[in-house]
């Protein structure tokens, strides 16, 4: 079993939750919260998530990781998000 198994499983559940909330299937709630921070509900979610991770930049880091993935890893972001 991979040493990253638990982390990968958590990311998979996170992406499933985001998909169930009508988000991109390959995006985490952290990344979406940062991307949609102009809407009050996602701004609140961003502050909650950042607080849970004890990192005021967690969501912005998650978004940056999503955007910076190379195409061969399934990065489907439009250039407008870069």
Protein Blocks (a to p, Z undefined) as FASTA:
>chain_A
ZZklmmmmmmmmmmmmmmmnopafkbcfklmmmmmmmpmklmmmmmmmmmmnopaklmmm
mmmmmmmpcfklopabdfklZZ
